[in-house]
Amino acid sequence: MRLLGVGGAVCVITPMRRRHLRRVMRIEALTYERHWTRSVFESELDQVGRGGRHYVVARSDGDIVGYAGLWVVAGGSVPTEAHITNIVVDEANRRRGVASALMCHLGRVARAEGATAWTLEVRATATGAHELYRRFGFAPAGVRRGYYENGTDAVVMWCHELGDDDYGHRLDALDPNRGGR
Ligand SMILES: CC(C)(COP(=O)(O)OP(=O)(O)OC[C@H]1O[C@@H](n2cnc3c(N)ncnc32)[C@H](O)[C@@H]1OP(=O)(O)O)[C@@H](O)C(=O)NCCC(=O)NCCS
């Protein structure tokens, strides 16, 4: 179900700031048993602008309902790639297109910085997230056994089409903030 806000957008995406961390940490703690600490987020935010790091929040009706992070790794002689470090949507706001909007935003950022592939790690048990990523062209490429708490495996997923011309259209078609889904 999509609940559209003002102007037809499901959410507004802006850079994450330190003042957002209280709400971000609340969502993080409700989502994961073992989660990033505030100091990890602070350290990441300190590096924004210096090293290809991007952290954003999604707001709906003024409240932060999700957030996501991206590292763009320029490889010198190898193609530039992007790593999604986290993407979380507050439980009460899921299945509204917020994560899709965040992914579309990060995908455009990564493309603008020259990345031609992007990757992420996801809990093997997070079937909803797998479906989300599949829609964005990610496919499983490997497994890190027992990577998460309770011995849950991490599935490493890659999408190598990020830099393709068509992929920009795919992002537009998937972006709920642009009428896609
Ligand atoms: C995974 C997560 C980020 C998805 O956020 P979301 O805002 O609900 O995702 P969207 O609304 O953009 O979903 C887009 C599509 O992904 C798929 N999807 C998302 N969640 C799903 C679920 N729980 N079950 C099945 N499909 C799902 C669907 O195809 C969905 O489209 P639809 O709603 O039209 O059917 C959210 O559930 C979450 O924060 N989970 C906990 C953290 C997590 O697992 N993060 C992933 C990295 S480990």
The ligand as an ORCA input file, in Angstrom:
! r2SCAN-3c Opt
* xyz 0 1
  C      13.942     -4.498      4.062
  C      13.319     -3.116      4.340
  C      14.429     -2.067      4.320
  C      12.264     -2.813      3.251
  O      11.747     -1.520      3.485
  P      10.331     -1.048      2.870
  O      10.282      0.431      2.924
  O       9.244     -1.804      3.529
  O      10.464     -1.549      1.339
  P       9.562     -1.063      0.100
  O       8.215     -0.638      0.610
  O      10.335     -0.109     -0.699
  O       9.414     -2.456     -0.670
  C       9.625     -2.529     -2.060
  C       9.401     -3.966     -2.498
  O      10.325     -4.857     -1.857
  C       9.663     -6.093     -1.548
  N       9.513     -6.229     -0.094
  C       9.857     -5.345      0.863
  N       9.602     -5.843      2.091
  C       9.076     -7.070      1.878
  C       8.594     -8.092      2.761
  N       8.628     -7.941      4.090
  N       8.136     -9.224      2.221
  C       8.107     -9.409      0.869
  N       8.534     -8.468     -0.024
  C       9.013     -7.327      0.477
  C       8.294     -6.008     -2.210
  O       8.431     -6.451     -3.541
  C       8.044     -4.502     -2.145
  O       7.088     -4.066     -3.100
  P       5.511     -4.114     -2.753
  O       5.333     -3.516     -1.397
  O       4.895     -3.288     -3.860
  O       5.131     -5.575     -2.783
  C      12.587     -3.110      5.713
  O      11.716     -4.209      5.787
  C      13.532     -3.148      6.890
  O      13.988     -2.106      7.371
  N      13.835     -4.363      7.393
  C      14.728     -4.515      8.514
  C      16.149     -4.164      8.152
  C      16.684     -4.967      6.989
  O      16.407     -6.154      6.819
  N      17.462     -4.279      6.144
  C      18.074     -4.906      5.003
  C      19.553     -4.993      5.123
  S      20.148     -6.319      6.190
*
